[in-house]
Amino acid sequence: MKQFAAGDLTRNTGDLFEAATVAPVAITKHRKPRFVVMSMERFQALTAGYGSQVALDVADMPEDLGSLLDQGIEEHFRDR
């Protein structure tokens, strides 16, 4: 991922926008990535499904799916 220092943004704004049209760009502060700039199209693609997740109680899970979940958890911890 391309990076630009926060202090250089005013001098390199054109370069930043050009790079962000291709891929997300990190904005660094004190040499650590702090922010990301990306095209609106990429942002909309990332957030298109936002809010479509549903939370359910495990007790409401179908019996066969619950058994598979239990089996997977047991296998995971057995192999450690």
C-alpha positions as CSV (number, residue, x, y, z in Angstrom):
1,M,0.0,0.0,0.0
2,K,1.3,3.4,-1.0
3,Q,1.9,5.8,1.9
4,F,2.0,9.6,2.2
5,A,3.1,11.5,5.3
6,A,0.5,13.8,6.8
7,G,2.9,16.7,6.6
8,D,3.4,16.3,2.9
9,L,-0.3,16.3,1.9
10,T,-0.5,19.9,0.9
11,R,2.5,19.5,-1.5
12,N,1.4,16.1,-2.9
13,T,-2.4,16.3,-3.0
14,G,-2.5,15.5,-6.7
15,D,-0.2,12.5,-6.3
16,L,-2.3,11.3,-3.4
17,F,-5.6,11.5,-5.3
18,E,-4.0,9.8,-8.4
19,A,-2.7,6.9,-6.2
20,A,-6.1,6.6,-4.4
21,T,-7.9,6.0,-7.8
22,V,-5.8,2.8,-8.2
23,A,-5.8,1.5,-4.6
24,P,-6.3,2.7,-1.0
25,V,-3.5,4.9,0.2
26,A,-2.3,5.1,3.8
27,I,-1.7,8.5,5.4
28,T,1.0,8.3,8.0
29,K,1.6,10.4,11.1
30,H,4.9,9.9,13.0
31,R,5.7,7.2,10.4
32,K,2.7,5.1,11.5
33,P,-0.3,4.5,9.2
34,R,-3.3,6.4,10.7
35,F,-5.8,7.0,7.9
36,V,-6.8,5.6,4.6
37,V,-7.8,7.5,1.4
38,M,-9.6,5.6,-1.3
39,S,-11.9,6.2,-4.2
40,M,-15.6,6.6,-3.6
41,E,-16.3,3.6,-5.7
42,R,-14.1,1.4,-3.6
43,F,-15.6,2.8,-0.4
44,Q,-19.1,2.1,-1.6
45,A,-18.2,-1.4,-2.6
46,L,-16.8,-2.1,0.9
47,T,-19.8,-0.7,2.6
48,A,-22.5,-1.9,0.3
49,G,-23.5,-4.8,2.6
50,Y,-23.1,-2.8,5.8
51,G,-25.9,-3.5,8.2
52,S,-27.1,-6.7,6.5
53,Q,-25.8,-9.0,9.2
54,V,-28.2,-10.5,11.6
55,A,-27.5,-11.8,15.2
56,L,-29.3,-14.8,16.4
57,D,-29.3,-16.7,19.7
58,V,-27.4,-20.1,19.6
59,A,-30.5,-21.7,21.2
60,D,-32.5,-20.9,18.1
61,M,-30.0,-22.7,15.8
62,P,-31.3,-25.8,14.0
63,E,-30.3,-29.0,15.8
64,D,-28.1,-30.4,12.9
65,L,-26.2,-27.1,12.6
66,G,-25.7,-27.0,16.4
67,S,-24.2,-30.4,16.3
68,L,-21.8,-29.4,13.5
69,L,-20.8,-26.3,15.5
70,D,-20.2,-28.4,18.6
71,Q,-18.1,-30.9,16.6
72,G,-16.0,-28.2,15.0
73,I,-15.3,-26.6,18.4
74,E,-14.3,-29.9,19.9
75,E,-12.0,-30.7,17.0
76,H,-10.4,-27.2,17.2
77,F,-9.5,-27.6,20.8
78,R,-8.5,-31.3,20.6
79,D,-5.9,-30.5,17.9
80,R,-4.1,-28.0,20.0
